[in-house]
Amino acid sequence: MGQGLYTKAIQVAAQAFNIPHTMVSTSETSTTTSINNPSTAASLGSDLFCMAVLDACEQILERLKPIRAQLPVDTSFATLATAAYFNRVNLSAQGFYIIDDKRCGYEWDKELSERGTPFNYFTQGVACSEVEIDCLTGDYHIIRSDIIMDVGKSLNPAIDIGQIEGAFVQGYGWCTMEELVWGDKAHPWVKEGMLFTRGPGTYKIPAFNDVPRDFRVALADTKNSFAIHSSKAVGEPPFLLGMTVFFAIAVSLLIFHIYRILTIIFRMQLQLHAKQMVSLDTIAWMLLLQVSVFVWHVGMR
């Protein structure tokens, strides 16, 4: 899937057995090995599957305790496994994990105060973006984007940062360039009810050139006792941080049009003495205040 889920599962197993990750291998999942595996929706892949891996590892470690007690402290894992094999110890296990519904569960039919907690925990993030717009052509570039994301104790910072970057770019593409064109009154040239933007020729998504020229992502080092190794879900949560690009463009256009209006209203002439400057400054502030109130009112609606 490109989420690095297998890599994280390998890391969890390697840490549990205290062995190098190169000694752990994975195979493709199927219903022959995992009968009732769930989907990876809502960025719960690591939370569910890595906890299941840890559960299986802990079962095996519990069986290995009597064998380990008979061997020297510095015995390698390979030697331990060999000794367990010849002592007819089961070296395979099936791990299974479900989120505790006593903590996380939501019932719509009950009163609001009794419905429960819909989410096991929350993932937070903050982003700031700087854009440059060509107001004659409408073309723009993202000069810089800074993100700090709370993913708890990251299982793999390189994977998580890649997920954050990808979600951010996907999010800003969704709110700036991805447009659904349907056949309606506004688009009479499209058959009524038909979706025109059905492929890459008409439905545009971000490309390499759309990535912020200066892209900085930092991970907040926090604790989360409700997921594997104090980590948090990553993947979908950073998606809406891409809206910082949308708001940066909106503010830039607003300032540009305010400047255009001011240059039309204000007639500066010689001599530019103090009285004229105060008069112009007062008009400018009054206009800016009116525009700000209008923007706030639209935002509240």
SEZADREN-291305 format. One record per residue: residue in three letters; x, y, z of N, C-alpha, C, O in turn. Coordinates in steps of 0.001 Angstrom, whole numbers, plus 500000, padded with zeros to 6 digits. Example, Ala and Ser with C-alpha at 12.3 -4.5 7.8 and 13.67 -1.06 7.14 Angstrom:
% residues 2
ALA513190494310507800512300495500507800513200496700507800514236496681508465/SER512850497750507080513670498940507140512900500030507870513409501138508039/
***
This chain:
% residues 301
MET500820498781500000500000500000500000500850501263500000500359502357499722/GLY502124501098500314502989502266500378502937502988501703503428504111501818/GLN502348502360502707502247502997504030503375502580504965503475503099506077/GLY504221501658504536505302501194505397504831500288506518505530500121507517/LEU503638499695506360503062498882507427503892497633507701504103497260508855/TYR504360496988506633505175495780506808506481496117507523506935495360508381/THR507081497245507174508330497662507819508117497880509304508943497463510116/LYS507020498526509670506733498755511090506475497435511817506904497261512958/ALA505779496509511165505525495208511781506834494455512019507002493803513050/ILE507758494549511064509076493917511220509810494531512407510428493814513194/GLN509746495857512539510419496529513643509857496090514992510610495866515940/VAL508530495966515076507892495561516327508335494146516713508649493889517875/ALA508361493235515744508785491860516020510251491805516423510613491095517361/ALA511088492546515722512520492555516028512781493089517429513625492563518154/GLN512054494135517806512229494695519150511742493715520219512357493595521278/ALA510644493018519944510098492067520914511077490932521184511263490531522333/PHE511706490410520126512645489293520275514087489749520519514981488932520739/ASN514297491092520476515630491665520676516623491107519653517711490650520003/ILE516228491157518407517066490679517309517136491756516229516299492658516221/PRO518106491691515319518159492667514214516940492508513305516410491408513149/HIS516508493606512715515339493538511848515609492726510585514674492282509918/THR516892492531510253517232491735509073516891490258509273516837489505508301/MET516660489833510517516321488442510796514807488193510698514348487061510851/VAL514039489261510442512584489139510359512157489318508913512605490242508234/SER511292488436508447510779488543507080509261488469507108508671487965508063/THR508641488971506063507190488948505962506784488348504620507594488245503699/SER505540487961504527504992487467503258503671488175503002503122488830503888/GLU503175488038501800501924488706501458500772488141502290500684486935502521/THR499902489032502730498778488589503536497700487944502662497523488301501498/SER496997487001503248495898486339502547495004485681503591495370485586504762/THR493852485237503165492932484587504099493407483189504505492823482570505394/THR494468482690503854495027481406504301495807481557505597495843480641506419/THR496428482713505776497217482952506995496461483777508026496644483587509228/SER495618484684507569494845485525508491493396485508508020493039486145507029/ILE492569484763508756491214484495508280490319485731508307489601486007507346/ASN490368486467509406489428487592509561490157488916509785489848489665510712/ASN491136489187508911491855490455509055490977491619508601490255491496507612/PRO491031492760509318490183493909508967490820494766507889491920494484507413/SER490112495811507516490645496755506533491606497721507224491756497696508446/THR492257498572506426493189499550506986492563500939507027493279501939506977/ALA491251501013507117490574502316507099490903503124508346491274502585509389/ALA490753504452508197490926505396509314492339505384509883492528505684511062/SER493332505043509070494741505073509481495028504171510678495933504449511465/LEU494250503077510818494405502193511973495338501011511692495438500101512514/GLY496015501014510554496856499884510197497867499519511260497885498384511734/SER498721500473511646499766500203512642499162499860513994499645498961514683/ASP498105500573514379497481500335515683496990498898515806497178498270516848/LEU496364498370514760495772497038514822496796495941514537496972495029515346/PHE497464496026513398498315494927512952499596494802513777500036493692514075/CYS500191495932514143501420495857514943501126495339516351501948494636516940/MET499956495685516888499577495137518186499329493635518077499638492892519008/ALA498774493179516953498579491749516741499922491029516636500083489928517163/VAL500890491654515952502239491089515855502865490982517241503462489962517585/LEU502722492042518033503280492034519387502621490945520235503288490282521030/ASP501323490764520063500610489724520800501170488339520471501380487525521370/ALA501411488074519194501975486784518788503387486607519344503745485526519809/CYS504183487671519293505555487600519812505560487306521308506372486512521783/GLU504662487940522047504613487737523500504189486321523844504642485774524850/GLN503330485713523033502959484311523258504177483401523121504397482518523951/ILE504963483620522073506156482808521851507180483044522959507791482094523447/LEU507371484298523357508330484615524415507945483950525730508816483525526489/GLU506651483858526003506186483201527221506540481709527188506910481140528215/ARG506429481083526032506778479666525911508285479437526006508740478368526414/LEU509051480465525620510514480333525627511126480554527001512300480247527206/LYS510362481076527940510912481389529273511563480186529955512683480321530447/PRO510924479024530010511567477878530676512868477447529993513825477043530654/ILE512885477540528670514101477172527931515193478201528180516350477839528392/ARG514836479477528157515816480540528384516441480421529771517625480714529943/ALA515660479996530757516157479884532137517241478813532260518042478860533194/GLN517280477857531345518270476780531401519548477119530642520529476380530724/LEU519547478221529910520688478588529067521410479805529633520829480555530417/PRO522679480016529245523410481209529698522696482493529279521921482502528323/VAL522970483574530008522292484844529752522581485382528360521710485982527730/ASP523804485169527877524199485732526575523897484800525405524475484951524329/THR522997483839525606522642482915524524521946483670523401521060484488523647/SER522349483391522177521740484060521032520322483556520807519939482485521279/PHE519555484355520075518167483976519812518108482721518943517219481887519116/ALA519040482586518023519073481402517156519294480138517983518640479120517755/THR520215480203518939520474479046519806519263478748520680518903477589520889/LEU518635479815521190517438479649522010516321478975521214515654478071521717/ALA516120479415519976515071478847519136515365477380518820514455476551518798/THR516638477061518575517021475667518299516747474775519505516209473677519368/ALA517125475261520689516881474494521918515392474286522141514969473206522554/ALA514589475319521870513138475207522041512565474202521049511646473451521378/TYR513107474190519841512614473257518826512828471809519274511925470981519163/PHE514021471512519777514312470142520192513618469781521501513554468608521870/ASN513097470788522204512282470525523397510799470532523068509955470585523962/ARG510485470479521770509117470388521258508226471536521762507078471331522156/VAL508795472748521736508037473955522081507432474534520798508117474642519781/ASN506185474894520847505512475495519693506106476873519419506012477766520261/LEU506707477049518268507367478300517920506543479158516959507070480080516336/SER505286478860516846504404479687516018503243480176516872502871479542517860/ALA502681481304516478501569481876517240500741482755516331501244483327515364/GLN499480482854516652498587483746515920498200484896516856497601484684517911/GLY498551486103516450498212487271517256496890487867516829496515487816515657/PHE496199488422517780494907489045517475494734490234518418495088490170519595/TYR494178491324517870494008492526518700492746493267518291492467493443517105/ILE491996493695519282490845494574519057490943495745520016491450495594521128/ILE490467496899519606490464498071520484489426497865521574488307497427521306/ASP489800498180522793488921497995523936487672498863523785487753500091523786/ASP486511498205523654485286498978523463484799499643524746483867500446524707/LYS485418499321525885485065500015527125485575501452527106485013502338527751/ARG486659501663526347487198503025526234486700503716524971486378504904524989/CYS486639502974523893486299503562522597485051502907522040485087501751521618/GLY483949503637522036482698503134521503481670504254521507481652505075522424/TYR480826504296520506479880505409520376478520504861519962478405504140518972/GLU477497505210520727476146504748520451475243505947520177474971506752521068/TRP474785506052518936474004507215518509472632507279519180472058508361519308/ASP472114506157519600470746506128520123470624506684521541469520506984521994/LYS471748506823522241471700507285523626471761508807523703471974509489522700/GLU471566509330524931471694510766525158473128511196524897474055510392525000/LEU473307512476524558474630512966524155475690512679525209476807512285524872/SER475353512872526486476327512674527561476640511202527809477597510888528517/GLU475846510293527235476017508864527481476468508096526246476580506871526284/ARG476725508800525158477047508110523909478423507459523914478639506467523217/GLY479357508005524692480682507414524767481733508225524029481523509393523700/THR482877507579523775484006508232523110484166507663521705484470506479521558/PRO483969508473520672484039507941519307485445507577518846485612506768517933/PHE486467508180519482487841507947519034488711507508520203488527507959521333/ASN489649506632519920490551506131520952491510507206521430491882507238522603/TYR491912508088520521492785509217520845492733510184519670492086509907518660/PHE493417511322519804493419512325518737494852512567518258495806512517519034/THR494968512826516968496249513189516366496185514640515931495315515018515147/GLN497100515456516435497076516887516134498235517272515216499265516601515152/GLY498022518368514518499079518885513663498875520367513375497748520862513399/VAL499961521065513106499921522490512778500767522724511537501855522163511404/ALA500265523552510631501002523838509396500922525318509057499971526009509424/CYS501929525783508358501967527174507877502572527159506470503617526550506240/SER501904527835505538502364527829504149502501529249503611501720530138503952/GLU503502529440502769503755530727502098503651530510500593504305529623500046/VAL502835531312499927502632531143498484503003532411497733503043533502498301/GLU503274532245496449503556533360495542502626533226494347502589532186493689/ILE501864534301494068500838534240493023501151535231491910501548536370492156/ASP500963534772490696500984535674489547499538536115489327498731535356488789/CYS499214537328489738497827537794489701497324538074488286496133538319488095/LEU498213538042487295497783538231485910497353536909485270496434536880484452/THR498028535810485650497733534513485043497022533558485989496420532583485540/GLY497080533821487289496491532908488257497419531776488648497047530931489462/ASP498604531739488094499565530702488445500144530992489832500266532150490232/TYR500495529940490554501054530148491896502051529047492216502045527978491607/HIS502901529336493183503876528369493680503870528414495203503668529468495807/ILE504094527261495808504235527218497267505707527440497586506553526590497305/ILE505993528576498168507385528914498481507904528043499616509010527506499551/ARG507075527909500669507534527145501827506335526651502632505322527340502750/SER506467525446503182505456524896504086506158524265505274507102523491505118/ASP505687524603506448506224524044507690505115523278508396503996523774508532/ILE505430522071508843504449521231509532505079520652510788506219520188510769/ILE504325520684511877504700519912513054503524519010513379502395519477513527/MET503791517723513489502736516718513630502966515880514876504079515434515157/ASP501902515682515600501955514851516801501595513425516425500421513106516239/VAL502602512564516312502367511152516021502846510280517177503185509112516986/GLY502870510862518389503316510120519558504788509771519459505598510575518996/LYS505133508559519900506495508040519729506534507305518386506092506161518281/SER507051507955517400507001507415516037507688506053515948508809505881516427/LEU507001505082515328507604503767515111508726503846514093509726503137514202/ASN508556504712513102509566504896512070509451506325511540508613506587510677/PRO510272507258512036510159508671511630510237508896510131509540509762509602/ALA511072508133509436511213508329507981509897508007507270509469508747506384/ILE509261506904507659507980506537507054506913507557507408506145507980506544/ASP506859507955508673505809508874509113505942510242508446504937510841508065/ILE507161510738508303507353512027507628506923511921506168506319512848505630/GLY507232510798505527506787510593504144505271510567504036504707511107503085/GLN504604509943505006503147509920505023502567511323505202501575511682504568/ILE503198512106506069502734513478506324502896514334505066501988515076504692/GLU504044514228504427504279515001503202503269514628502118502708515500501453/GLY503045513329501948502109512882500919500684513338501201499980513781500293/ALA500256513229502459498898513647502823498722515149502644497667515604502202/PHE499753515924502986499681517385502833499512517754501359498642518555501017/VAL500333517179500492500250517495499058498901517053498498498290517773497708/GLN498442515891498899497133515422498449496030516358498938495089516649498201/GLY496145516830500179495133517716500744495065519062500049493972519564499783/TYR496214519657499749496164520967499101495752520837497633495181521765497060/GLY496045519678497026495545519442495674494032519341495659493372519843494748/TRP493494518693496668492037518528496777491324519869496906490240520045496351/CYS491916520820497631491216522081497869491651523205496939491183524334497091/THR492536522929495975492955524001495065492792523650493584492457524529492789/MET493017522406493195493038522108491758492141520947491334491823520820490151/GLU491738520119492252490905518971491883489438519404491834488836519707492865/GLU488881519430490646487524519933490453486658518880489773487052518293488765/LEU485473518648490335484503517749489725483562518555488835482869519453489312/VAL483537518238487561482671518921486606481561517968486182481812516954485531/TRP480335518303486558479174517484486233478340518165485139478410519378484941/GLY477575517370484459476648517918483479475456518547484172474587517844484688/ASP475413519884484185474311520615484813474131521943484079474668522131482988/LYS473380522855484678473124524147484034474396524959483860474531525715482898/ALA475325524802484790476583525547484683477501524967483610478393525660483120/HIS477293523701483240478121523057482218477203522375481191477129521147481154/PRO476518523144480374475556522572479414476192521721478333475502520937477681/TRP477498521859478128478177521086477100478473519656477555478959518842476771/VAL478177519349478830478338517985479334476946517364479472476007518029479911/LYS476817516114479105475527515435479213475033515480480653475799515256481589/GLU473768515766480818473201515949482150473417514708483026473112513581482637/GLY473959514967484226474197513882485180475499513145484981475853512294485796/MET476230513451483909477480512743483622478666513468484244478725514698484230/LEU479604512711484786480821513289485336481844513440484218482265512455483611/PHE482240514684483951483185514956482868484622514655483284485393514104482500/THR484979515012484503486364514851484979486558513438485514486529513207486723/ARG486757512497484595486840511092484984488226510484484831488411509295485094/GLY489189511271484414490526510707484203491594511767484325491279512935484551/PRO492863511384484181493975512336484348493987513457483325494637514480483541/GLY493272513284482201493237514339481196492400515530481616492637516651481167/THR491421515291482477490519516373482899490543516620484399490264517729484855/TYR490879515585485166490914515727486632492370515867487060493132514901487023/LYS492747517061487461494157517365487724494502517139489196493771517547490098/ILE495630516481489405496147516263490756497546516868490846498158517133489811/PRO498066517093492045499401517697492179500481516854491495500440515624491508/ALA501446517556490901502589516904490268503862517297491012503810517977492037/PHE505006516862490485506274517132491159506513518631491350507039519063492376/ASN506121519409490353506368520843490398505492521567491419505741522728491742/ASP504464520880491926503556521506492882503991521319494333503408521925495232/VAL504992520502494570505481520293495936506132521581496434506826522247495666/PRO505928521948497704506566523169498230508064523177497979508742522168498172/ARG508570524310497553509999524403497243510850524214498496511953523671498428/ASP510341524656499621511006524459500914509991523758501822509061524387502328/PHE510177522472502018509193521650502729509828521116504012510778520336503956/ARG509310521530505154509902521147506435508844520468507315507771521018507563/VAL509173519275507772508256518508508615508986518098509887510099517574509836/ALA508351518341511023508915517951512315507881517114513066506676517322512926/LEU508369516166513865507489515305514648507553515708516112508638515855516676/ALA506392515886516723506336516190518146506526514891518935505856513893518670/ASP507429514913519889507735513713520670506809513658521881507105514254522917/THR505700512950521757504722512858522843504451511395523177504963510490522518/LYS503648511179524197503317509819524623501838509547524360500992510436524455/ASN501561508298524028500183507873523792500033506444524288500490505506523634/SER499407506278525420499319504960526050498251504068525437498025502955525913/PHE497589504547524380496476503792523809496814503135522478495918502629521803/ALA498085503130522084498469502503520822499837501845520972500513502015521987/ILE500227501100519960501455500315519990502678501188520259502926502158519543/HIS503429500843521281504675501533521640504514503055521722505422503806521366/SER503337503498522200503066504926522422503049505741521139503273506951521166/SER502785505079520009502727505786518729501315506290518490500423506096519316/LYS501123506944517344499808507417516928499626507176515432500592506987514693/ALA498372507188515009498066506968513594498601508118512752498614509270513185/VAL499041507789511545499502508804510606499080508353509213499013507156508934/GLY498796509311508346498323508982506997497229509949506615497469510893505862/GLU496037509729507122494922510618506819494931511914507641494573512959507096/PRO495321511901508923495227513136509724495882514378509114495304515460509219/PRO497075514279508471497683515515507932497000516042506674497381517101506173/PHE496015515342506158495377515706504886494863517144504908495123517908503978/LEU494136517519505964493514518838506001494517519963506258494167521135506121/LEU495753519633506626496763520684506774497069521335505427497599522445505375/GLY496733520641504338496914521220503004496050522438502768496291523195501828/MET495036522644503613494174523810503456494900525107503791494404526193503490/THR496086524998504418496867526220504666497234526889503346497334528114503275/VAL497433526088502300497733526660500979496509527410500459496636528509499919/PHE495333526824500619494089527484500199493922528828500894493615529827500243/PHE494118528864502204493950530112502949495050531121502613494797532325502590/ALA496269530639502352497353531548501959497044532221500627497295533414500459/ILE496499531460499682496101532025498391494972533034498582494989534112497988/ALA493982532678499420492839533566499661493284534892500260492827535951499831/VAL494176534842501252494665536069501897495489536892500914495381538118500886/SER496305536227500112497128536940499125496259537681498117496529538838497795/LEU495214537019497619494312537665496668493569538824497319493355539862496693/LEU493178538645498569492478539719499280493365540953499394492915542071499139/ILE494613540754499774495548541880499919495805542547498569495885543772498472/PHE495934541717497525496164542270496188495005543166495761495232544261495245/HIS493778542721495967492616543501495541492420544736496422491959545773495944/ILE492764544627497692492730545818498555493710546864498033493401548055497989/TYR494892546404497640495898547325497100495384547999495829495573549200495638/ARG494727547215494955494179547788493721493125548852494032493105549916493413/ILE492257548559494988491210549513495362491820550785495932491397551893495602/LEU492813550611496786493441551777497415494125552665496386494083553890496494/THR494762552045495376495457552856494368494465553640493509494802554686492954/ILE493229553119493405492198553832492639491602554968493461491382556065492948/ILE491341554700494748490690555684495618491617556839495953491229558005495892/PHE492851556496496306493775557522496805494470558244495643495106557619494794/ARG494335559528495629495044560342494644496117561130495376495845562153496004/MET497345560629495279498444561305495956499035562354495016499241562092493831/GLN499302563523495546499840564601494731500780565464495558500768565444496788/LEU501561566189494863502457567130495552501634568289496122500717568743495438/GLN501886568764497255502905568300498176502310567287499164501199567482499657/LEU503046566208499452502552565162500328502882565535501773503798564982502383/HIS502110566493502307502386566980503668501663566116504696500935565188504344/ALA501875566434505964501356565608507055499840565491507033499309564413507298/LYS499136566558506729497677566550506732497146565568505696496187564848505973/GLN497753565520504499497297564625503453497583563172503825496765562289503571/MET498739562930504424499105561572504803498162561035505872497749559878505804/VAL497816561861506858496894561443507910495528561131507313494883560160507709/SER495090561942506370493797561736505727493768560417504952492804559657505046/LEU494833560150504185494922558906503436494991557708504360494377556673504099/ASP495742557853505443495899556749506393494567556411507052494252555236507243/THR493795557412507393492485557189508024491543556449507085490867555504507493/ILE491497556880505822490637556224504836491063554767504639490220553878504526/ALA492375554533504599492889553181504393492474552261505531492037551134505298/TRP492610552740506754492252551906507902490756551641507951490343550536508302/MET489945552610507613488492552427507608488085551381506573487232550532506834/LEU488711551455505385488406550497504327488848549093504726488121548120504525/LEU490049549001505294490564547698505714489690547100506800489459545891506818/LEU489200547941507709488314547461508775487011546920508192486518545882508634/GLN486461547604507222485223547150506592485429545813505872484583544923505953/VAL486551545680505171486847544431504476487023543300505481486541542191505250/SER487714543567506607487943542549507631486626542084508235486417540890508449/VAL485735543044508509484423542698509061483632541852508075482940540915508473/PHE483731542178506792483042541413505762483573539986505688482799539031505608/VAL484897539847505716485514538517505663485119537707506888484821536518506777/TRP485114538341508053484722537645509283483261537206509215482913536107509648/HIS482422538064508674480998537743508581480772536567507625479955535688507901/VAL481494536551506506481375535452505558481867534154506193481272533092506014/GLY482980534267506948483521533092507617482576532530508647482480531311508789/MET481868533388509380480923532933510390479737532239509746479185531298510317/ARG479339532691508567478225532062507876478620530682507380477808529989506768/
***
